[in-house]
C-alpha cells in the first residue's frame, strides 16, 4: 500500500516566481526594515548584505496551508491537507533602487512515507511580507 501511494505522487504544476513591487524608499532603509520584520517572525537571518540589498533566512519549520503552497497530491489528495506533512519555509529578499522582490523557498516532507516533496509558493506568503514591509 505504501509503495502504491508513493507511486501516485503528483508534484505541483507550475513554477516558483518571486513577488515584486515597485518602491520609492531608500534601498538600505528598506532592506533593514525587511530584516527586522522577518526576524521578528522567528526567522534566522543567514545572509544580510545591506549595501547589496539582499537577505536570506534559514529554513523555519512552519505548517503551511494549501492556500499558501502547493506540495502536490497523492491519489488526488493534497499533501498539505494531511497533518503528517511538514513544511520548512525560508525567505529571500532582494531590493534595488526601485523594486523589492520576495521569494519563499519551501521544503516539504511527508513523514509516513519518508518522502521529500517538491513545493512551490502560491504567492500569499510573499504578498503578506511585502504588505508589512511597504
DSSP file (Angstrom, degrees, kcal/mol; ACC not computed):
  #  RESIDUE AA STRUCTURE BP1 BP2  ACC     N-H-->O    O-->H-N    N-H-->O    O-->H-N    TCO  KAPPA ALPHA  PHI   PSI    X-CA   Y-CA   Z-CA
    1    1 A X     >        0   0    0      0, 0.0     4,-2.1     0, 0.0     5,-0.2   0.000 360.0 360.0 360.0 -45.4    0.0    0.0    0.0
    2    2 A X  H  >  +     0   0    0      1,-0.2     4,-2.4     2,-0.2     5,-0.2   0.927 360.0  49.3 -62.3 -43.9    2.7    2.5    0.9
    3    3 A X  H  > S+     0   0    0      1,-0.2     4,-1.8     2,-0.2    -1,-0.2   0.882 109.4  53.7 -62.5 -36.4    4.6    1.9   -2.3
    4    4 A X  H  > S+     0   0    0      2,-0.2     4,-0.6     1,-0.2    -1,-0.2   0.887 108.9  48.3 -64.5 -39.1    1.4    2.4   -4.2
    5    5 A X  H >< S+     0   0    0     -4,-2.1     3,-1.0     1,-0.2    -2,-0.2   0.920 110.8  50.1 -66.3 -43.6    0.8    5.7   -2.5
    6    6 A X  H >< S+     0   0    0     -4,-2.4     3,-1.3     1,-0.3    -1,-0.2   0.858 105.8  57.3 -63.8 -33.8    4.3    6.9   -3.3
    7    7 A X  H 3< S+     0   0    0     -4,-1.8    -1,-0.3     1,-0.3    -2,-0.2   0.702 102.4  55.8 -71.1 -18.0    3.9    5.9   -6.9
    8    8 A X  T << S+     0   0    0     -3,-1.0    67,-0.6    -4,-0.6    68,-0.3   0.305  74.4 134.7 -97.7  10.6    0.9    8.2   -7.3
    9    9 A X  E <   -A   74   0A   0     -3,-1.3     2,-0.6    65,-0.2    65,-0.2  -0.414  36.6-166.0 -63.0 125.7    2.7   11.3   -6.1
   10   10 A X  E     -A   73   0A   0     63,-3.2    63,-2.2    -2,-0.2     3,-0.1  -0.948  13.1-143.4-113.5 109.5    1.8   14.2   -8.5
   11   11 A X        -     0   0    0     -2,-0.6    61,-0.2    61,-0.2    60,-0.1  -0.216  36.5 -80.2 -66.4 163.1    4.2   17.1   -7.9
   12   12 A X        -     0   0    0    106,-0.6     2,-0.3    58,-0.2    -1,-0.1  -0.300  42.9-128.7 -64.3 147.0    2.8   20.6   -8.2
   13   13 A X  S    S+     0   0    0     -3,-0.1     2,-0.2     2,-0.1    59,-0.1  -0.662  70.7  35.4 -91.5 154.2    2.4   22.1  -11.6
   14   14 A X  S    S-     0   0    0     -2,-0.3     2,-0.3     2,-0.0    -2,-0.0  -0.480  82.3 -91.9  98.4-174.0    3.8   25.5  -12.4
   15   15 A X        -     0   0    0     -2,-0.2     2,-0.2   106,-0.1   105,-0.1  -0.922  34.2 -89.5-141.0 165.2    6.9   27.1  -11.2
   16   16 A X        +     0   0    0     -2,-0.3     2,-0.3   103,-0.1   106,-0.1  -0.506  41.7 178.3 -74.1 138.0    8.2   29.3   -8.4
   17   17 A X        -     0   0    0     -2,-0.2    87,-0.2   104,-0.2   104,-0.0  -0.968  26.4-123.8-143.9 128.0    8.1   33.0   -9.1
   18   18 A X        -     0   0    0     -2,-0.3     2,-0.5    85,-0.1    85,-0.2  -0.280  24.7-127.0 -62.9 155.5    9.2   35.8   -6.7
   19   19 A X  E     -C  102   0B   0     83,-2.6    83,-2.6   104,-0.0     2,-0.3  -0.907  33.0-173.6-104.5 132.9    6.6   38.5   -5.9
   20   20 A X  E     -C  101   0B   0     -2,-0.5     2,-0.3    81,-0.2    81,-0.2  -0.895  15.2-172.1-131.1 157.5    7.7   42.1   -6.6
   21   21 A X  E     -C  100   0B   0     79,-2.1    79,-2.6    -2,-0.3     2,-0.3  -0.988  28.8-115.0-142.8 149.3    6.6   45.6   -6.0
   22   22 A X  E     -C   99   0B   0     -2,-0.3     2,-0.3    77,-0.2    77,-0.3  -0.617  39.2-177.5 -79.4 144.0    7.9   49.0   -7.1
   23   23 A X        -     0   0    0     75,-2.0   111,-0.0    -2,-0.3    -2,-0.0  -0.929  32.4-157.6-139.0 164.3    9.0   51.3   -4.3
   24   24 A X        +     0   0    0     -2,-0.3     2,-0.1     2,-0.1    74,-0.1   0.134  59.4 113.7-125.5  17.5   10.4   54.7   -3.8
   25   25 A X  S    S-     0   0    0      1,-0.1     2,-0.3     2,-0.1    -2,-0.1  -0.347  81.0 -82.6 -85.5 167.7   12.1   54.2   -0.4
   26   26 A X     >  -     0   0    0      1,-0.1     4,-2.5    -2,-0.1     5,-0.2  -0.566  39.3-134.8 -67.5 129.4   15.8   54.3    0.4
   27   27 A X  H  > S+     0   0    0     -2,-0.3     4,-2.4     1,-0.2     5,-0.2   0.902 102.2  46.4 -57.5 -47.2   17.2   50.9   -0.5
   28   28 A X  H  > S+     0   0    0      1,-0.2     4,-2.0     2,-0.2    -1,-0.2   0.893 112.9  50.0 -66.4 -39.0   19.2   50.4    2.7
   29   29 A X  H  > S+     0   0    0      1,-0.2     4,-2.3     2,-0.2    -1,-0.2   0.903 111.5  49.7 -63.4 -39.9   16.3   51.5    4.9
   30   30 A X  H  X S+     0   0    0     -4,-2.5     4,-2.5     2,-0.2    -2,-0.2   0.905 110.5  47.5 -68.4 -42.3   14.0   49.1    3.1
   31   31 A X  H  X S+     0   0    0     -4,-2.4     4,-2.3     2,-0.2    -1,-0.2   0.874 112.6  51.1 -68.2 -34.8   16.3   46.1    3.4
   32   32 A X  H  X S+     0   0    0     -4,-2.0     4,-2.4    -5,-0.2    -2,-0.2   0.916 110.6  48.4 -64.5 -42.8   16.8   47.0    7.1
   33   33 A X  H  X S+     0   0    0     -4,-2.3     4,-2.5     2,-0.2     5,-0.2   0.917 110.9  50.8 -63.3 -43.1   13.1   47.1    7.6
   34   34 A X  H  X S+     0   0    0     -4,-2.5     4,-2.7     1,-0.2     5,-0.3   0.925 109.6  51.0 -59.6 -44.7   12.6   43.8    5.8
   35   35 A X  H  X S+     0   0    0     -4,-2.3     4,-2.5     1,-0.2     5,-0.2   0.929 111.5  47.0 -58.8 -47.0   15.3   42.2    8.1
   36   36 A X  H  X S+     0   0    0     -4,-2.4     4,-1.9     2,-0.2    -1,-0.2   0.908 114.6  45.9 -64.1 -42.9   13.6   43.5   11.3
   37   37 A X  H  X S+     0   0    0     -4,-2.5     4,-0.7     2,-0.2    -2,-0.2   0.936 115.8  44.7 -66.7 -46.6   10.1   42.4   10.2
   38   38 A X  H ><>S+     0   0    0     -4,-2.7     5,-1.5    -5,-0.2     3,-0.8   0.899 113.8  49.7 -68.3 -39.5   11.2   38.9    9.1
   39   39 A X  H ><5S+     0   0    0     -4,-2.5     3,-1.9    -5,-0.3    -1,-0.2   0.867 104.0  60.2 -64.9 -35.5   13.4   38.3   12.1
   40   40 A X  H 3<5S+     0   0    0     -4,-1.9    -1,-0.2     1,-0.3    -2,-0.2   0.708  98.6  59.2 -66.3 -17.9   10.5   39.4   14.4
   41   41 A X  T <<5S-     0   0    0     -3,-0.8    -1,-0.3    -4,-0.7    -2,-0.2   0.273 128.5 -95.4 -93.8  10.9    8.5   36.5   12.9
   42   42 A X  T < 5S+     0   0    0     -3,-1.9     2,-0.4     1,-0.3    -3,-0.2   0.552  77.3 140.0  94.8   7.7   11.1   34.0   14.1
   43   43 A X      < -     0   0    0     -5,-1.5     2,-0.5    17,-0.1    -1,-0.3  -0.689  48.8-132.5 -86.5 137.4   13.3   33.6   11.0
   44   44 A X        -     0   0    0     -2,-0.4    14,-2.8    14,-0.2     2,-0.5  -0.786  20.4-131.1 -87.9 124.6   17.1   33.4   11.5
   45   45 A X  E     +D   57   0B   0     -2,-0.5    12,-0.3    12,-0.2     3,-0.1  -0.645  30.2 173.6 -77.8 122.9   18.9   35.7    9.1
   46   46 A X  E     +     0   0B   0     10,-2.7     2,-0.4    -2,-0.5    11,-0.2   0.842  68.4  22.9 -95.4 -43.7   21.7   33.7    7.3
   47   47 A X  E     +D   56   0B   0      9,-1.9     9,-2.4     2,-0.0     2,-0.4  -0.990  62.7 173.4-129.2 132.4   22.9   36.3    4.8
   48   48 A X  E     +D   55   0B   0     -2,-0.4     2,-0.5     7,-0.2     7,-0.2  -0.925   5.5 172.1-142.7 115.8   22.5   40.0    5.0
   49   49 A X  E  >> -D   54   0B   0      5,-3.3     5,-2.0    -2,-0.4     4,-1.3  -0.853   4.7-179.0-124.3  93.3   24.1   42.4    2.6
   50   50 A X  T  45S+     0   0    0     -2,-0.5     3,-0.4     1,-0.2    -1,-0.2   0.916  83.5  45.1 -61.4 -46.3   22.7   45.9    3.3
   51   51 A X  T  45S+     0   0    0      1,-0.2    -1,-0.2     2,-0.1   -23,-0.1   0.822 116.6  46.3 -71.0 -29.1   24.6   47.7    0.5
   52   52 A X  T  45S-     0   0    0      2,-0.2    -1,-0.2   -24,-0.0    -2,-0.2   0.589 107.6-126.3 -86.3 -11.5   23.8   45.0   -2.0
   53   53 A X  T  <5 +     0   0    0     -4,-1.3    42,-3.2    -3,-0.4     2,-0.4   0.876  65.6 123.2  71.5  38.5   20.1   44.9   -1.0
   54   54 A X  E   < +DE  49  94B   0     -5,-2.0    -5,-3.3    40,-0.2     2,-0.3  -0.990  29.4 166.8-136.0 141.2   19.9   41.2   -0.3
   55   55 A X  E     -DE  48  93B   0     38,-2.1    38,-2.6    -2,-0.4     2,-0.3  -0.989   8.5-171.1-147.3 153.2   19.0   39.0    2.6
   56   56 A X  E     -DE  47  92B   0     -9,-2.4   -10,-2.7    -2,-0.3    -9,-1.9  -0.997  10.2-148.3-142.8 141.8   18.2   35.3    3.1
   57   57 A X  E     -D   45   0B   0     34,-2.0   -12,-0.2    -2,-0.3     2,-0.2  -0.683  22.2-109.3-106.8 163.0   16.9   33.3    6.0
   58   58 A X        -     0   0    0    -14,-2.8    33,-0.3    -2,-0.2   -14,-0.2  -0.486  52.8 -85.8 -76.1 159.5   17.4   29.8    7.2
   59   59 A X        -     0   0    0     -2,-0.2     2,-0.4    31,-0.1    31,-0.3  -0.446  43.9-157.5 -68.2 142.7   14.5   27.5    6.8
   60   60 A X  E     -F   89   0B   0     29,-2.3    29,-2.7    -2,-0.1     2,-0.4  -0.988  21.6-116.9-124.9 130.3   12.0   27.6    9.6
   61   61 A X  E     +F   88   0B   0     -2,-0.4     2,-0.3    27,-0.2    27,-0.2  -0.517  52.2 152.7 -65.6 120.9    9.6   24.7   10.4
   62   62 A X        -     0   0    0     25,-2.2     2,-0.7    -2,-0.4    25,-0.2  -0.972  47.4-119.0-153.6 135.3    6.1   26.1    9.9
   63   63 A X        -     0   0    0     -2,-0.3     2,-0.3    23,-0.1    23,-0.1  -0.673  34.5-163.1 -80.2 113.9    2.8   24.5    8.9
   64   64 A X        -     0   0    0     -2,-0.7     2,-0.2     1,-0.0    -2,-0.0  -0.689  10.5-130.1 -96.7 151.2    1.7   26.0    5.6
   65   65 A X    >>  -     0   0    0     -2,-0.3     4,-1.8     1,-0.1     3,-0.8  -0.498  25.8-109.3 -93.3 166.4   -1.8   25.7    4.2
   66   66 A X  T 34 S+     0   0    0      1,-0.2    -1,-0.1     2,-0.2    15,-0.1   0.644 120.4  61.0 -70.4 -13.2   -2.8   24.6    0.8
   67   67 A X  T 34 S+     0   0    0      1,-0.1    57,-0.3     3,-0.0    -1,-0.2   0.771 109.7  41.1 -77.7 -27.4   -3.8   28.2    0.2
   68   68 A X  T <4 S+     0   0    0     -3,-0.8    54,-2.7     1,-0.2    55,-0.4   0.777 125.9   8.5 -89.8 -30.3   -0.2   29.3    0.8
   69   69 A X  E  <  -I  121   0C   0     -4,-1.8     2,-0.4    52,-0.3    52,-0.2  -0.932  56.5-135.1-148.6 166.1    1.7   26.5   -1.0
   70   70 A X  E     +I  120   0C   0     50,-2.6    50,-2.2    -2,-0.3   -58,-0.2  -0.978  22.7 166.3-129.3 117.3    1.4   23.5   -3.3
   71   71 A X        -     0   0    0     -2,-0.4    47,-0.2     1,-0.4     2,-0.1   0.180  54.2-108.2-112.9  14.0    3.3   20.4   -2.4
   72   72 A X        -     0   0    0    -61,-0.2     7,-2.2    45,-0.1    -1,-0.4  -0.304  33.5 -92.2  90.6-175.4    1.5   18.1   -4.8
   73   73 A X  E     -AB  10  78A   0    -63,-2.2   -63,-3.2     5,-0.2     2,-0.4  -0.887  13.9-149.8-135.6 163.2   -1.1   15.4   -4.3
   74   74 A X  E >  S-AB   9  77A   0      3,-2.1     3,-2.4    -2,-0.3   -65,-0.2  -0.983  88.0 -10.3-135.4 129.8   -1.3   11.6   -3.9
   75   75 A X  T 3  S-     0   0    0    -67,-0.6     3,-0.1    -2,-0.4   -66,-0.1   0.832 131.0 -56.5  50.1  36.0   -4.4    9.8   -5.1
   76   76 A X  T 3  S+     0   0    0    -68,-0.3     2,-0.5     1,-0.2    -1,-0.3   0.427 111.8 121.5  82.1  -0.9   -6.0   13.2   -5.6
   77   77 A X  E <   -B   74   0A   0     -3,-2.4    -3,-2.1     2,-0.0     2,-0.2  -0.845  66.7-120.9-101.6 129.1   -5.5   14.3   -2.0
   78   78 A X  E >   -B   73   0A   0     -2,-0.5     3,-1.7    -5,-0.2     4,-0.4  -0.478  13.9-140.5 -67.5 127.7   -3.5   17.5   -1.3
   79   79 A X  G >  S+     0   0    0     -7,-2.2     3,-1.6     1,-0.3     6,-0.3   0.838 100.4  61.2 -59.2 -33.7   -0.4   16.7    0.8
   80   80 A X  G 3  S+     0   0    0     -8,-0.4    -1,-0.3     1,-0.3   -14,-0.2   0.591  93.4  64.7 -74.2  -7.7   -0.9   19.9    2.8
   81   81 A X  G <  S+     0   0    0     -3,-1.7     2,-0.5   -16,-0.1    -1,-0.3   0.614  88.6  84.1 -81.4 -13.6   -4.3   18.7    3.9
   82   82 A X  S X  S-     0   0    0     -3,-1.6     3,-1.9    -4,-0.4    -5,-0.0  -0.799  74.0-146.5 -95.2 124.8   -2.6   15.9    5.8
   83   83 A X  T 3  S+     0   0    0     -2,-0.5    -1,-0.1     1,-0.3    -3,-0.1   0.611  95.9  68.1 -65.0 -11.8   -1.3   16.8    9.3
   84   84 A X  T 3  S+     0   0    0     -5,-0.1    27,-1.7     2,-0.1     2,-0.5   0.484  79.4  95.8 -87.8  -2.3    1.6   14.4    8.8
   85   85 A X  E <   - G   0 110B   0     -3,-1.9     2,-0.3    -6,-0.3    25,-0.2  -0.772  60.7-163.0 -88.2 129.7    3.1   16.7    6.1
   86   86 A X  E     - G   0 109B   0     23,-3.0    23,-2.3    -2,-0.5     2,-0.4  -0.852   2.7-163.0-111.0 149.0    5.7   19.1    7.4
   87   87 A X  E     - G   0 108B   0     -2,-0.3   -25,-2.2    21,-0.2     2,-0.4  -0.970   8.6-157.9-131.7 149.7    7.0   22.2    5.7
   88   88 A X  E     -FG  61 107B   0     19,-2.4    19,-2.5    -2,-0.4     2,-0.4  -0.994  14.7-158.9-125.6 131.3   10.0   24.4    6.1
   89   89 A X  E     +FG  60 106B   0    -29,-2.7   -29,-2.3    -2,-0.4     2,-0.3  -0.933  11.6 179.7-119.0 131.9   10.0   28.0    4.9
   90   90 A X  E     - G   0 105B   0     15,-2.3    15,-3.0    -2,-0.4     2,-0.4  -0.944  16.1-145.9-123.7 150.4   12.9   30.2    4.0
   91   91 A X  E     - G   0 104B   0     -2,-0.3   -34,-2.0   -33,-0.3     2,-0.4  -0.953   9.1-167.8-121.7 135.5   12.6   33.8    2.8
   92   92 A X  E     -EG  56 103B   0     11,-2.5    11,-2.4    -2,-0.4     2,-0.4  -0.967   6.6-167.5-117.5 138.4   14.8   35.7    0.3
   93   93 A X  E     -EG  55 102B   0    -38,-2.6   -38,-2.1    -2,-0.4     2,-0.4  -0.995   5.0-174.5-128.7 132.2   14.5   39.5   -0.2
   94   94 A X  E     -EG  54 101B   0      7,-2.7     7,-3.0    -2,-0.4     2,-0.4  -0.995   6.2-177.3-124.1 127.8   16.1   41.5   -3.0
   95   95 A X  E     + G   0 100B   0    -42,-3.2     5,-0.2    -2,-0.4     2,-0.2  -0.992   6.6 167.0-128.2 129.7   15.9   45.3   -3.0
   96   96 A X        -     0   0    0      3,-2.7   -43,-0.0    -2,-0.4     3,-0.0  -0.593  58.0 -71.1-122.5-166.9   17.2   47.6   -5.7
   97   97 A X  S    S+     0   0    0      1,-0.2     3,-0.1    -2,-0.2   -70,-0.1   0.715 127.0   9.9 -63.4 -21.9   16.6   51.3   -6.3
   98   98 A X  S    S+     0   0    0      1,-0.2   -75,-2.0   -74,-0.1     2,-0.4   0.434 120.1  54.4-137.5   1.0   13.1   50.9   -7.5
   99   99 A X  E     -C   22   0B   0    -77,-0.3    -3,-2.7    -3,-0.0     2,-0.4  -0.996  49.9-160.0-143.3 144.1   11.9   47.3   -6.8
  100  100 A X  E     -CG  21  95B   0    -79,-2.6   -79,-2.1    -2,-0.4     2,-0.4  -0.987  14.1-169.0-119.6 133.7   11.6   44.9   -3.9
  101  101 A X  E     -CG  20  94B   0     -7,-3.0    -7,-2.7    -2,-0.4     2,-0.4  -0.973   2.3-170.6-123.0 136.4   11.3   41.1   -4.6
  102  102 A X  E     -CG  19  93B   0    -83,-2.6   -83,-2.6    -2,-0.4     2,-0.4  -0.990   2.6-173.3-126.3 135.0   10.5   38.5   -2.1
  103  103 A X  E     - G   0  92B   0    -11,-2.4   -11,-2.5    -2,-0.4     2,-0.5  -0.989  14.2-147.2-129.0 139.6   10.6   34.7   -2.7
  104  104 A X  E     - G   0  91B   0     -2,-0.4     2,-0.6   -13,-0.2    17,-0.4  -0.908   9.3-158.4-103.8 125.3    9.5   31.9   -0.4
  105  105 A X  E     - G   0  90B   0    -15,-3.0   -15,-2.3    -2,-0.5     2,-0.5  -0.926  15.8-168.7-105.4 121.3   11.6   28.7   -0.6
  106  106 A X  E     - G   0  89B   0     -2,-0.6    13,-0.6    13,-0.4     2,-0.4  -0.936  14.2-169.4-121.1 129.9    9.6   25.8    0.7
  107  107 A X  E     -HG 118  88B   0    -19,-2.5   -19,-2.4    -2,-0.5     2,-0.3  -0.951  13.2-162.1-110.7 135.5   10.7   22.3    1.5
  108  108 A X  E     -HG 117  87B   0      9,-1.4     9,-2.6    -2,-0.4     2,-0.3  -0.883   8.5-174.8-118.0 151.8    8.0   19.6    2.2
  109  109 A X  E     -HG 116  86B   0    -23,-2.3   -23,-3.0    -2,-0.3     2,-0.7  -0.968  14.4-154.9-147.3 127.6    8.3   16.3    3.9
  110  110 A X  E > > -HG 115  85B   0      5,-3.1     5,-2.2    -2,-0.3     3,-0.6  -0.899  12.8-160.6-105.2 107.9    5.7   13.5    4.2
  111  111 A X  G > 5S+     0   0    0    -27,-1.7     3,-1.4    -2,-0.7    -1,-0.2   0.874  79.8  57.2 -58.4 -50.8    6.5   11.5    7.3
  112  112 A X  G 3 5S+     0   0    0      1,-0.3    -1,-0.2   -28,-0.1   -27,-0.0   0.807 119.9  32.1 -58.6 -28.9    4.7    8.2    6.9
  113  113 A X  G < 5S-     0   0    0     -3,-0.6    -1,-0.3     2,-0.1    -2,-0.2   0.376 103.7-126.6-105.6   3.0    6.4    7.6    3.5
  114  114 A X  T < 5 +     0   0    0     -3,-1.4     2,-0.4    -4,-0.5    -3,-0.2   0.937  58.6 155.5  50.0  51.3    9.7    9.3    4.5
  115  115 A X  E   < -H  110   0B   0     -5,-2.2    -5,-3.1     2,-0.0     2,-0.3  -0.920  44.0-140.7-119.0 131.1    9.2   11.3    1.3
  116  116 A X  E     -H  109   0B   0     -2,-0.4     2,-0.4    -7,-0.2    -7,-0.3  -0.706  25.6-150.0 -82.6 140.4   10.6   14.7    0.3
  117  117 A X  E     -H  108   0B   0     -9,-2.6    -9,-1.4    -2,-0.3     2,-0.5  -0.900  13.3-126.5-116.0 140.5    8.1   16.8   -1.6
  118  118 A X  E     -H  107   0B   0     -2,-0.4  -106,-0.6   -47,-0.2     2,-0.4  -0.739  38.3-174.5 -78.7 127.2    8.6   19.5   -4.2
  119  119 A X        -     0   0    0    -13,-0.6   -13,-0.4    -2,-0.5     2,-0.4  -0.962  14.2-169.6-128.8 144.8    6.7   22.5   -3.0
  120  120 A X  E     -I   70   0C   0    -50,-2.2   -50,-2.6    -2,-0.4     2,-0.2  -0.974  25.3-116.6-129.8 147.8    6.0   25.9   -4.6
  121  121 A X  E     -I   69   0C   0    -17,-0.4   -52,-0.3    -2,-0.4  -104,-0.2  -0.495   7.5-148.2 -77.9 149.4    4.6   29.1   -3.1
  122  122 A X        -     0   0    0    -54,-2.7   -53,-0.2    -2,-0.2    -1,-0.1   0.362  50.3-104.7 -96.7   2.6    1.3   30.4   -4.3
  123  123 A X  S  > S+     0   0    0    -55,-0.4     4,-2.3   -19,-0.1     5,-0.2   0.220  95.2 106.8  99.2 -14.8    2.4   34.0   -3.6
  124  124 A X  H  > S+     0   0    0    -57,-0.3     4,-2.2   -56,-0.2     5,-0.2   0.882  79.6  51.9 -66.9 -37.2    0.4   34.7   -0.4
  125  125 A X  H  > S+     0   0    0    -57,-0.4     4,-2.1     2,-0.2    -1,-0.2   0.949 112.5  45.1 -62.9 -49.0    3.4   34.5    1.9
  126  126 A X  H  > S+     0   0    0      1,-0.2     4,-2.7     2,-0.2    -2,-0.2   0.905 112.6  51.0 -62.6 -43.1    5.4   36.9   -0.2
  127  127 A X  H  X S+     0   0    0     -4,-2.3     4,-2.3     2,-0.2    -1,-0.2   0.872 108.0  53.4 -63.9 -36.8    2.4   39.3   -0.5
  128  128 A X  H  X S+     0   0    0     -4,-2.2     4,-1.7     2,-0.2    -1,-0.2   0.934 111.8  44.3 -63.5 -46.2    2.0   39.3    3.3
  129  129 A X  H  X S+     0   0    0     -4,-2.1     4,-2.5     1,-0.2     5,-0.2   0.903 111.6  53.3 -66.4 -39.7    5.6   40.2    3.9
  130  130 A X  H  X S+     0   0    0     -4,-2.7     4,-3.0     1,-0.2    -1,-0.2   0.912 107.1  52.9 -60.0 -41.2    5.5   42.9    1.2
  131  131 A X  H  < S+     0   0    0     -4,-2.3    -1,-0.2     1,-0.2    -2,-0.2   0.886 112.1  44.5 -60.9 -39.8    2.5   44.4    2.9
  132  132 A X  H  < S+     0   0    0     -4,-1.7    -1,-0.2     2,-0.2    -2,-0.2   0.870 117.2  45.0 -72.7 -36.7    4.3   44.6    6.2
  133  133 A X  H  <        0   0    0     -4,-2.5    -2,-0.2     1,-0.2    -3,-0.2   0.906 360.0 360.0 -75.8 -42.7    7.5   46.0    4.7
  134  134 A X     <        0   0    0     -4,-3.0    -1,-0.2    -5,-0.2    -2,-0.2   0.461 360.0 360.0 -89.7 360.0    5.9   48.6    2.4
